[in-house]
Amino acid sequence: MSSSLRPIDVFPITTRVLDVLRVSDVTPGMRRVTLGGPGLAAHTADTGYPVQAFRSDGFDDEFKIILKHPDADVVVAPAQADGVLNWPMDNPLLVARTYTVRRWDPAAGEIDVDVVRHDSGPAGRWAQTVEPGEQVQIAGPKASSGQPEGADWILAAGDETALPAIGRWLENWPHGVPGQIFIEVAEQSHRQQLTQPDGVQLTWLVRDGAPAGTTSLLHDAVRAAPWWEGRVFVWLAGESLTLAPIRRWLRHEKQLPKAQLDVTGYWRRQPHAEDTGGLDVLGSTATHTLKLQKLADIVPGFAIRTAITMGLAAALESGPRTSGQIAAQTAAPETGIAKLLRYLASLGLVSRTADGRYGLTDFGAELNNDHLAGELDFAADHALRELAGLLCLTDAVESGRHGGSAWFSDAAPETVLTEPAVVAERIADEATKAGYLAGPLAHSPELRGLGSLAVMGLGAAVIASVLVREHDRLQVTVLATPAEIEVLRASAPAHERVRCAPADAGDAPEPTDAVLLVNVLNGSSDADAARHLRAIADRLNPGGRILVLTEVFDAQRAYPHDYAEDLIDFGLFGGGSRDHGEYASLFAAAGLGGMRGETLGWGFTLVSLAPRRPQDEG
C-alpha cells in the first residue's frame, strides 16, 4: 500500500558549505543564485561524520539555506551528525529558509536556487545583496520524490514560489503524459520562458497588483479546469491558506484519495507580522508562573481537538454561522456547540459578529489544515493511543505498572480498534513513514542473500513490496493483526512473493532466515521485549539474524515531541524510547550478540543481531 503515486527515496541528511558562483535575474520578480564548489563532493565534516555527495533527483527537492541573523556575530548553523543534523534549536539567532533546487548539474557541479525578489525577510535580503565569491551553508535535500506512477494525466498549480519546481518538472516531464499547469505571478513581466512538453497546457494567472496570497486565481482556475478521463495526479504548492480550499474541493467534491494529491504550503501570508527572525510562543514578558500555567493547561488542546473531530471548522468554511446552524450541520446539540464556540473565541480561533454569528479568524483557518486535522482528530487511532497513554502516565510513573493496554481496550469500543476505515487510515499513515525508509533499507547489505524474511511493525506491507522488487528471490511474510490483514488484502496489490500471516506483538514467526522489527520494541517493556526477541531467535533458520529498525534516542538532538512520545509509550506499555546503552542491555538480556549497526538516515538505525550460541559464551 502506497500513500502517494510518487515513489520516494530518502538519504542521510547532510549539511555543507558552498560557494556563490553567479547571481542573475530570471525576471524582474525572480533572482537566481548559482552555488557550487568542493563542498558538493563527499567529504568528512569537522565533527568527524561523513557527508555524502550532494544529491537531488526530484523536481521539487527542498533544502535549507542557513543565513546570518542581524544580531549574530557569525552564522548559527546545524552540525553534521551520523546521518542527521544537530540543530541549535534553542538559539534564537538561528535563521534557516527552505528553497527548491531549480537546477542540479552534477557534471558542472552547480545548483541553481531561484528566490522571489522582495525586500522583506532574511532570505529576500540575502538574495538582493549576495555576490559571487561569498559562501553559504545549506542543509539537505533529505529525500527525492519521483514522477507519479500510474497517472493518466497531471494537474499542477502554484504561485511564484512554486515556479522553480514547476520549471524543473517541465524539463523532466514524464513522456506522453498530458497535463494542465496553472502558475500565478504578480505581473506580466514575471512570466518565464519554460519548457512546454507536447500535451501540456500552460496557463499564466496574473494578479495585476494584488498582494500575493490574497486572490482566488488558483482556486478559480483549478475548479474551472476540464476534468479529463483517467487517473489524475494533482500537485499544488504556494501560499498555505490559498491552497486549503483547493485541497478540500479536490478531496471532498472530486473524491481524490491522498495518493493522488500532493499539496505543499511553501509560505503563509501574515500581513501584520513583523520580521523578527523567530517566534516567541509564550511572549518575552511572560512571567515564569504564566509560562507554567500555559504549559500545564490541557483545556485548549482538548477543545481544539474536539472542534476538529466534529468538523466545526469545515462548517464555518463558507462564512459565519450561528451556533444553531453549526449544530444542525454537525448533527450535535446546540448547547454544547455554543459553549465550545464561546471558548474557541476566547482563544482567538473564532470571532463573534454583532448579530451573534461565529466565523473563523485568520488564526482559526488553520483548523482546516488537513494534515493538522489528521494529527489532532480524536477519532484517529493514534489520537486514542495518545490519550490512553497520558491517562495512564501518572500510575505508570508512580507504581511502574503500565495498565495502558487494558485501559485502552476499555476506553475505546472494539469497533474503533478494528473498524476497517480506522485501521486503513492508520495503515496509510504508517505507509507514508515507512516509504521514507524502504528504499535505503532495500539496499542494506543485511538483506543480501536472504531467502525468507518476516516483517512486523510500522508500514510492514510497504517495506515488503519494496524489498521483493529489489531482491528477486526473497520471500517475505508480513506479520499483522487479523484486522490489518483484512485491510491490506482489500487495498494493496497482491504479490506472489509476499504473504500475510496473523501475529500479535509477542508472537514468533514461522522459521525464517531473518525477522525485521520496525519500531516494534518501543511498545514493550524491557522484560516483554527480551522475551519476544528470545522467541523470535528460537524460530530463526541456522545462521539467521534479527534486524531491528528503530530510532535510537539521542538526548543531544531530541525535540520535545520525542520526549512526549517516550512518555506515551511508557504509560501505555512500560516501554518507550531507548538510547544506545539501553538497547545494548536489552539485546544482551535477550541472548543476542554479533551486533552490527547501520544508519539509514532520518534518525533511523538498522541493528543486526544473531542469537548467542553456547560456543559464543566460551
Backbone hydrogen bonds, N-H to C=O, Kabsch-Sander energy under -0.5 kcal/mol:
donor,donor_aa,acceptor,acceptor_aa,energy
5,L,259,A,-2.3
9,D,144,S,-2.8
11,F,142,K,-1.8
13,I,83,G,-2.4
16,R,138,I,-1.9
18,L,136,V,-3.0
19,D,36,G,-3.3
20,V,134,E,-3.0
21,L,19,D,-0.7
21,L,34,T,-3.1
22,R,34,T,-1.2
24,S,32,R,-2.5
26,V,24,S,-0.6
26,V,30,M,-2.0
27,T,30,M,-1.3
30,M,27,T,-1.4
31,R,115,V,-2.8
32,R,24,S,-3.7
33,V,113,V,-2.7
34,T,22,R,-2.6
34,T,32,R,-0.5
35,L,33,V,-0.5
35,L,111,I,-3.2
36,G,19,D,-2.0
37,G,109,G,-0.6
40,L,37,G,-1.7
41,A,38,P,-1.4
43,H,51,V,-2.1
45,A,49,Y,-2.9
48,G,45,A,-2.0
51,V,43,H,-3.3
52,Q,50,P,-0.5
54,F,40,L,-3.0
61,D,58,G,-1.2
63,F,99,Y,-2.6
64,K,139,A,-2.9
65,I,97,R,-3.1
66,I,64,K,-0.5
66,I,137,Q,-2.9
67,L,65,I,-0.6
67,L,95,V,-2.6
72,A,69,H,-2.1
77,A,75,V,-0.6
79,A,86,N,-2.1
81,A,84,V,-2.5
83,G,81,A,-1.6
86,N,79,A,-2.9
87,W,85,L,-0.8
89,M,87,W,-2.1
91,N,88,P,-1.9
94,L,91,N,-1.7
95,V,67,L,-0.6
95,V,76,V,-0.6
97,R,65,I,-2.1
99,Y,63,F,-3.0
101,V,61,D,-2.2
102,R,100,T,-1.0
102,R,112,D,-2.1
103,R,112,D,-1.2
105,D,110,E,-2.6
109,G,105,D,-1.9
110,E,105,D,-1.7
111,I,35,L,-2.6
112,D,103,R,-2.4
113,V,33,V,-2.3
115,V,31,R,-3.3
117,R,29,G,-2.2
125,R,121,G,-2.1
126,W,122,P,-2.2
127,A,123,A,-2.6
128,Q,124,G,-1.6
129,T,125,R,-1.3
130,V,126,W,-2.5
133,G,20,V,-2.8
134,E,131,E,-1.8
136,V,18,L,-2.3
137,Q,66,I,-0.7
138,I,16,R,-2.7
139,A,64,K,-2.0
140,G,14,T,-2.8
144,S,9,D,-2.5
146,G,7,P,-3.1
149,E,5,L,-2.8
151,A,148,P,-0.6
152,D,231,R,-2.8
153,W,231,R,-1.6
154,I,178,P,-1.9
155,L,233,F,-2.5
156,A,180,Q,-2.8
157,A,235,W,-2.1
158,G,182,F,-1.9
159,D,237,A,-0.9
162,A,159,D,-1.9
163,L,160,E,-0.9
166,I,162,A,-2.5
167,G,163,L,-3.2
168,R,164,P,-2.1
169,W,165,A,-2.4
170,L,166,I,-2.7
171,E,167,G,-1.2
172,N,168,R,-0.7
172,N,169,W,-1.4
173,W,170,L,-0.8
177,V,174,P,-1.7
179,G,199,G,-1.9
180,Q,154,I,-2.4
181,I,201,Q,-3.3
182,F,156,A,-2.2
183,I,203,T,-2.5
184,E,158,G,-2.5
185,V,205,L,-2.8
190,H,187,E,-1.8
191,R,188,Q,-1.8
194,L,192,Q,-1.0
200,V,197,P,-1.8
201,Q,179,G,-2.9
201,Q,199,G,-0.5
202,L,200,V,-0.5
203,T,181,I,-2.9
203,T,201,Q,-0.5
205,L,183,I,-3.3
207,R,185,V,-2.4
208,D,186,A,-1.0
209,G,186,A,-1.0
210,A,207,R,-1.1
214,T,211,P,-1.4
220,D,216,S,-3.0
221,A,217,L,-2.3
222,V,218,L,-2.6
223,R,219,H,-2.1
224,A,220,D,-1.7
225,A,221,A,-0.9
225,A,222,V,-0.6
228,W,226,P,-1.0
232,V,230,G,-0.5
233,F,153,W,-1.8
234,V,260,Q,-2.8
235,W,155,L,-2.6
236,L,262,D,-2.9
237,A,157,A,-1.7
238,G,264,T,-1.5
240,S,267,W,-3.0
243,L,239,E,-1.7
244,A,240,S,-1.5
246,I,242,T,-0.5
247,R,243,L,-2.6
248,R,244,A,-2.2
249,W,245,P,-2.2
250,L,246,I,-2.3
251,R,247,R,-2.5
252,H,248,R,-3.0
253,E,248,R,-0.5
253,E,249,W,-1.5
254,K,249,W,-1.8
256,L,250,L,-2.4
260,Q,257,P,-1.6
261,L,258,K,-1.7
262,D,234,V,-2.7
264,T,236,L,-2.2
266,Y,238,G,-2.0
266,Y,264,T,-0.9
267,W,238,G,-1.3
273,A,270,Q,-1.6
276,T,274,E,-1.5
281,V,279,L,-0.9
286,A,283,G,-1.3
291,K,287,T,-2.4
292,L,288,H,-2.4
293,Q,289,T,-2.5
294,K,290,L,-2.3
295,L,291,K,-2.4
296,A,292,L,-2.2
297,D,293,Q,-1.3
298,I,296,A,-0.6
302,F,298,I,-1.9
303,A,299,V,-2.8
304,I,300,P,-2.7
305,R,301,G,-2.3
306,T,302,F,-2.3
307,A,303,A,-2.2
308,I,304,I,-2.2
309,T,305,R,-2.7
310,M,306,T,-2.0
311,G,307,A,-0.5
311,G,308,I,-1.0
312,L,307,A,-2.4
315,A,311,G,-1.6
316,L,312,L,-1.0
316,L,313,A,-0.6
317,E,314,A,-0.9
319,G,316,L,-1.4
321,R,358,Y,-2.4
326,I,322,T,-2.3
327,A,323,S,-2.4
328,A,324,G,-2.1
329,Q,325,Q,-2.1
330,T,326,I,-2.3
331,A,327,A,-0.8
332,A,327,A,-2.0
337,I,333,P,-1.4
338,A,334,E,-2.9
339,K,335,T,-1.7
340,L,336,G,-2.5
341,L,337,I,-2.7
342,R,338,A,-2.1
343,Y,339,K,-2.0
344,L,340,L,-2.6
345,A,341,L,-2.1
346,S,342,R,-1.3
347,L,343,Y,-0.9
348,G,345,A,-1.1
349,L,344,L,-2.3
350,V,344,L,-0.8
351,S,359,G,-2.6
353,T,357,R,-3.2
356,G,353,T,-1.8
358,Y,321,R,-3.7
359,G,351,S,-2.2
361,T,349,L,-2.0
365,A,361,T,-1.7
366,E,363,F,-1.4
367,L,364,G,-2.3
368,N,365,A,-1.8
369,N,366,E,-2.0
370,D,368,N,-0.7
373,A,369,N,-3.0
374,G,370,D,-2.3
375,E,371,H,-1.5
376,L,372,L,-1.7
377,D,373,A,-1.8
378,F,305,R,-0.5
380,A,377,D,-1.6
384,L,380,A,-1.8
385,R,381,D,-2.1
386,E,382,H,-2.2
387,L,383,A,-2.5
388,A,384,L,-2.6
389,G,385,R,-2.5
390,L,386,E,-2.1
391,L,387,L,-2.1
392,C,388,A,-1.6
393,L,389,G,-0.6
393,L,390,L,-0.7
394,T,390,L,-0.6
396,A,392,C,-2.2
397,V,393,L,-2.6
398,E,394,T,-2.7
399,S,395,D,-2.8
400,G,395,D,-0.6
400,G,396,A,-1.4
401,R,395,D,-0.7
403,G,401,R,-0.6
404,G,571,G,-0.6
404,G,572,L,-0.5
405,S,402,H,-0.6
405,S,572,L,-0.9
407,W,403,G,-2.4
408,F,404,G,-3.3
409,S,405,S,-1.9
410,D,406,A,-1.8
411,A,407,W,-2.6
412,A,408,F,-2.3
416,V,413,P,-1.4
417,L,413,P,-1.3
418,T,414,E,-1.9
419,E,415,T,-1.5
422,V,419,E,-0.5
423,V,419,E,-2.7
424,A,420,P,-2.9
425,E,421,A,-1.8
426,R,422,V,-2.1
427,I,423,V,-2.6
428,A,424,A,-2.4
429,D,425,E,-2.1
430,E,426,R,-2.6
431,A,427,I,-2.2
432,T,428,A,-1.5
433,K,429,D,-1.4
434,A,430,E,-2.9
435,G,431,A,-2.2
436,Y,432,T,-0.7
436,Y,433,K,-0.9
437,L,434,A,-1.3
438,A,434,A,-2.1
439,G,435,G,-0.6
441,L,437,L,-2.3
442,A,438,A,-2.4
443,H,439,G,-1.0
444,S,441,L,-1.9
447,L,444,S,-1.7
448,R,445,P,-1.0
450,L,447,L,-1.4
453,L,475,Q,-2.3
454,A,514,A,-2.1
455,V,477,T,-2.8
456,M,516,L,-2.5
457,G,479,L,-0.6
458,L,518,V,-2.0
460,A,457,G,-1.6
463,I,459,G,-2.4
464,A,460,A,-2.4
465,S,461,A,-2.2
466,V,462,V,-1.8
467,L,463,I,-2.4
468,V,464,A,-2.3
469,R,465,S,-0.9
470,E,466,V,-1.6
471,H,467,L,-1.9
472,D,470,E,-0.5
474,L,471,H,-1.4
475,Q,451,G,-2.1
476,V,497,R,-2.9
477,T,453,L,-2.6
478,V,476,V,-0.5
478,V,499,R,-3.3
479,L,455,V,-2.9
479,L,477,T,-0.7
480,A,478,V,-0.6
480,A,501,A,-1.9
485,I,481,T,-2.6
486,E,482,P,-2.1
487,V,483,A,-1.6
488,L,484,E,-2.7
489,R,485,I,-2.5
490,A,486,E,-1.3
491,S,487,V,-1.6
492,A,488,L,-2.7
498,V,495,H,-1.9
499,R,476,V,-2.1
501,A,478,V,-2.6
503,A,480,A,-1.9
507,D,504,D,-1.8
512,T,539,R,-1.1
514,A,452,S,-0.7
515,V,545,R,-1.5
516,L,454,A,-3.4
517,L,515,V,-0.6
517,L,547,L,-3.0
518,V,456,M,-2.9
518,V,516,L,-0.6
519,N,517,L,-0.8
519,N,549,L,-2.8
523,G,520,V,-1.5
524,S,521,L,-1.7
529,A,525,S,-3.0
530,A,526,D,-2.4
531,R,527,A,-2.0
532,H,528,D,-2.4
533,L,529,A,-2.4
534,R,530,A,-2.3
535,A,531,R,-2.3
536,I,532,H,-2.1
537,A,533,L,-2.6
538,D,534,R,-1.7
539,R,536,I,-1.6
540,L,537,A,-1.1
541,N,512,T,-2.9
544,G,541,N,-2.6
545,R,513,D,-1.5
546,I,609,L,-2.6
547,L,515,V,-3.5
547,L,545,R,-0.5
548,V,546,I,-0.5
548,V,607,V,-2.9
549,L,517,L,-2.8
549,L,547,L,-0.6
550,T,548,V,-0.7
550,T,605,T,-2.3
552,V,550,T,-0.8
552,V,603,G,-0.6
553,F,578,R,-2.8
557,R,554,D,-1.4
558,A,554,D,-0.8
562,D,559,Y,-1.2
563,Y,559,Y,-1.5
564,A,560,P,-2.2
565,E,561,H,-2.3
566,D,562,D,-1.8
567,L,563,Y,-2.1
568,I,564,A,-2.3
569,D,565,E,-2.4
570,F,566,D,-2.0
571,G,567,L,-2.8
572,L,568,I,-2.2
573,F,569,D,-2.8
574,G,569,D,-0.7
574,G,570,F,-1.6
575,G,569,D,-1.1
576,G,522,N,-2.0
583,Y,579,D,-2.4
584,A,580,H,-2.4
585,S,581,G,-2.1
586,L,582,E,-2.1
587,F,583,Y,-2.8
588,A,584,A,-2.0
589,A,585,S,-2.3
590,A,586,L,-1.4
591,G,588,A,-1.5
592,L,587,F,-2.7
593,G,610,A,-3.3
596,R,608,S,-2.1
598,E,606,L,-1.7
600,L,604,F,-2.2
601,G,604,F,-1.0
602,W,83,G,-1.0
604,F,601,G,-1.9
605,T,550,T,-3.1
606,L,598,E,-3.3
607,V,548,V,-2.8
607,V,605,T,-0.6
608,S,596,R,-3.2
608,S,606,L,-0.5
609,L,546,I,-2.5
610,A,593,G,-2.7
612,R,591,G,-2.8
616,D,613,R,-1.6
617,E,613,R,-0.9
617,E,614,P,-0.8
618,G,614,P,-0.8
